[in-house]
Amino acid sequence: MTKDQIWTVPNALSVGRLILIPVFIYVLLVAKADGWAFAILMVSGFTDWLDGKLARLLDQSSKLGALLDPAADRLYIIVIPLCFGIRDFVPWWLIGVIVGRDVLLFATAPLLKSRGLVALPVLYIGKAATFALMSAFPWILAGQLDSVFGDICYPIGWAFMVWGVGLYLWSFVLYWIQTVSVVTKMPRAGSSPV
């Protein structure tokens, strides 16, 4: 299969995850159907895991998939905390840390582009941070239930959240170190080497 192929099973799963974002927003903020919002987060998490597995298993890795999957992750990591803040599930300062980290990393794009790069290689610590945050969200949402189940889920969600935010900030530092290294060691794109 060519890397330029668009119509693949993993890409369809990533598009499905993107389509579920406005559905999640409506279900959580308008309908206030927390059970359905929880189900959407679980389905999104499962399809996030599944699209990567299927891309390797079916040899359906593609350039589009390499953009769609992280784009969906970033959108979920911005949208979910904002929705949780509106519902008072998490404090706004924590949302500022999570969203601010992504905004500051996005600011590296022009620096990388000036050196002919689109993005830095993905760090496993960044993947672990995303996994922890994406795990925290459904647990915290389930923790809002007024039941024994909710009482069990709530601390589990916050354990994942603390771990995820810590890894998220550490990966931010590592990405900025890589960016500084690229900017100081690589010539500008299009410039001839001296």
Salt bridges, closest charged atoms under 4 A:
ASP4 OD1 - LYS63 NZ 3.22
ASP34 OD1 - ARG87 NH1 2.84
ASP48 OD1 - ARG17 NH1 3.16
ASP69 OD1 - ARG17 NH1 2.87
ASP73 OD1 - ARG17 NH2 2.53
ASP102 OD2 - ARG74 NE 3.40
ASP102 OD1 - ARG101 NH1 2.90
